[in-house]
Structure formats: C-alpha cells, structure tokens
Amino acid sequence: MTLVVLHNISGEPRCALVSLYSEFSNTCSSCRPRAILADMTDILGRPEAQLDDVSFDQLKQLVGLVDYDSAKDPFPVKSMDAVVFVVGNATQTAWFYQAAFGMSLIAYSGPETGNRDHKSYVLKSGSARFVINGGVAPDSPLLDHHRRHGDGVVDLALEVGDVDQCIEHARSQGATVLEEPHDVADSFGTVRMAAIATYGETRHTLIDRSRYTGPYLPGYVARESTVKRPEGAPKRLFQAVDHCVGNVELGKMDYWVEWYNRVMGFVNMAEFIGDDIATDYSALMSKVVSNGNHRVKFPLNEPAIAKRKSQIDEYLEFYEGAGVQHIALATNDIIATVEAMAAAGVEFLETPDSYYDDPELRARIGKVRVPIETLKKHRILVDRDEDGYLLQIFTKPIGDRPTVFYELIERHGSLGFGKGNFKALFEAIEREQERRGNL
C-alpha cells in the first residue's frame, strides 16, 4: 500500500492519505485484455448508449444535460465515475446503503482477495457508483483519516477519455498530481488512471475504463447483494449523481472556483450570495462550477460572517477542514424514493406547514406533477425557474458527526439548485444545529 502526501495551496506538505488504488498498479505484464471496448463518447459526453439500463435521454432529463463541443475542452470529463468514501465500518456502511438507499452490491476487495489493508465495497444505483472503504490492518492510513474526519468522501473520481491529456493540462495549470498516469490490468482488460488533489484531503482520480469489462477495477471481484428488498419496492431509488457539494474555508471559495476553471476547464454555472443564501442568524456564499455539458456539477460553499455559526462553519469544525458536504441523487420519482427511504429509517429535514401554505409559493410554482398537498405530506421542497421546475428534499446527516448528508432531486427542465428554497432549507438546518447545540 502506497502513501501519498497531499499539499495545501501553498505547496507545503499537509498530511498523508492512502492511495486506495495503488496496490493494483503493478499488474503482471502477461495479463491481456479480454475485450477492447470502443470509446463511444459524443459531443454530449455520453459514455455509452445506456448506463445500467438508464438511457441517455433519461439521464439528460435526470441531471439537466446541455449541448457542448468536447473537442474544445482541454480537460474533457465524461461523467462521475464514483464517489469514494472512507468510513469507520465499511461492512455495516455498505449494508446501510443497500438496505436504506436501495443500492446493489457489485464488487468487493478485501483480505479474502489479497487486500490486507482495507475492505472495499462497490455499490451501484443506475449510473451512480459508491465505493465504501474501511481500514482493516491496524496501521492502515484509512484509520488515521477516519480518526480525523469521521465518515466522509475522500475521492470524487471522474471518467475521462484521455487520462494523459487531462494530467498534462492539469500539471501545466499548477495542479498537484498525486498519481501519474499508469495502467492496471487483469483478465478483464486494462484501466488507465491518475489522480490530482483538490480542496482539503479530497482528490479526483481520473479513470479511462474504455478497455475494461470487469465489475469495477482490477483487484476487485464481482459480488452480489444478499440484502433482501421489500416486496413491491422500486427497482432502484435513484438513477444518477446530480451534483456533489464541497465546503471550503472562509475566503477560499473563489480560489477553488478559479482552480476548477483553470485546471479542469469547468465553467461557472451559478452563484448565490447575499440575502439569497442567508437567514436571520447565519449566512454562506456559494458558486457552482460544472464541466461543459453539466454532467458533473460541483457547488462550492464558504461561510459568511453572521450572528451565529453557519452550517458551513459546523461542517468545517467537525470534519476538521474542507471536504464534500452533500451528494445530490437524481430520481425520477421522488415520492416513491422518499417513502422507501423513510420506511428504511432514513431521516429527512422537516419543512414547516407555512412553507406550503404560502400563496406566493403556490402562485410562483404553478402546476407541477405532484399536488402541493402531497409534497406537504412528505416535506418535499419545490422550485421553478425559467427552464422548468424541480422537487428536492434533504436528509439529516447520516453519520455520527454533523457532516455528510444527501439531497434527492427530481428535475423537470430546471437546471438550477432550488434557489427559491434556500431560506426554508437553511432554517430547517439551523433547527437541527440548535438541537445539537451547534448554532
């Protein structure tokens, strides 16, 4: 197992973080790919005609894709490859995501497969892939990471068509390269990969799996879920990752926005400042960057000066630094998803009746596919912009620390993030902060 030293923006060593993939990088050269897959990416960035039977047209509506010319992109990203976690108990966490989030176990690496350092479970739901890692060996660097941060996201892995091109561009723009481009291979084929550092102790692993047919990566074996789904449950509860939100320190948001612009060629999609994103007690600032077709979206938040501690301050305190705050999951039936997850014990933020009874809201929203009374019953938020509308709801933090949580989002044309709901959302978060004694 290889240790990788991360650096802060000044270039000074910051801390050690394990390379979760490095043990598979020195694969025997006699291994030969069993199949070579054509790279079917087009200008919209669709990696294949279908992703786990989620069609491209469905994906386009789910996450709000737009047209763009990838030929002009210096760092062309196809999609999110995986959200990679480090947790205190990977076995139980993987069970939780299967039982409560309806995800399917597809691959595994651990002591039984020759990986003595940690266990790793790979879960899928539509095109969304989570990788859950937990240290096994007493000296595993994952245990050190978890002692500091608790359960959290360590890697927002991205699928790209040309790893070497992306790394060459990133390096030329001053990015810290954590892993040089290299191949990993087994009987299922070859994966090319590399990694760069982003905010906090988060990384972007860049992966080209166009020549690979295995369940995840070399070193993993196929594994099927043994968790029983409730009778009549939907096939899946969500189909894709819509966006991943990062919290950074005061004064660092613009730095990281410019970093994504420069290093990865991402575009500025939206920004929220001032009264749009404040309550009577706390405030924050947020800007959104995305790749050209909006398949990968990264909102970036920083705290703002206010009367009390904001949700961003609370996160930075308990995570001990910048990191991924929440992951938005795209669903085509938010009612069914919320009902199933709530029945499995997932807790959602409460929105007061006054939100739904507001005549201004009803006039602004107009007709949506779900009656307001049904949204009120499930405490789901609704917002409309010039492109359409969206439905959304947020979980409470899912771990012991008040850090990582989830959003469920159902888009109907809207390319936004629920700006009209920010005040109601932040007030709901503040109520939870107050109960924890952290406001």
C-alpha angles and dihedrals in degrees: 000000000000125000118219122201113221122205134211123234092276091058096247118136110265110178144319121268127180121246100233093198103039096093089067097048099089097061118165111273090225090070110106127199112257092209137009114216123206116241101243098181115139131188091283090059097242105161093202141352089264137011110211089328093311102126121223091245089054090048091049091057095039097057102019104249122193132196120266140156109248091190089076094047114104091199107030111195119193100192147309106300098190145333104230121204135193110207139169095245114022094180095057094038091054089050090050093054091049095046100038104026097035094235124157124233109231108162143015141194125186146112091313090060096044098269102126096172104063148346119249127191122191116208130184139194113176106309093340116104126188123189114200116199129185130174119251105170112074090235096046111137087221088071091055090050091050094048089059103038108019118217109348151133115282100172137030095195117201130203111227134174097224117029094180094052092050094048092046091053094043092050092049088055095052101263120154108245109212097179127022118226110282140156128246117191146177136158090297095061140266133310121197116208147163136166141224131193123247132172120339112340093328123121139191112225109199114215133188107189097164090117096045133089102174125115095263122324136339108283093041126100126208113263130179127213119257093190110115115232117220114261111267093015117149116266088248135355098220135015108204148001107263100186143336119222123214126200116210134180125276110285095015102090096087090046092057094042089055090044092056090046093051104033102035103022092239118162129227107255104174144340133206122196140148122013092354090073106029140084130200090276112027140027143188140177126231138187127181126218125185142173117260099277096037092243089127116041126179118186110196121206133192129180122256129208111271142142095276142018113293126219087257092054090050092051094048090050097049097037089044095230145356120333148128110311103183143355121219115216120203117225133176093211112035093174094058091042094052092046092051095045093045090050088054091054103263110147121219131198114266120238115199123244090246090071092061096038093055108116091207090059093049091049093048096046098045118180119354130172093259123054115247088240090060091048088050092052091055096034092238118162123226132199136174131203136170092285100047139285140292138204120215144169134179131219125223114253107295099212138053093270119064093245125094121045138155140242125206114208133184113190126203102181096311116128093188137094103239099276091171090059099051096098094048091045096049092047089053090050090048091054089056091045090053091052088053091048092242104112 
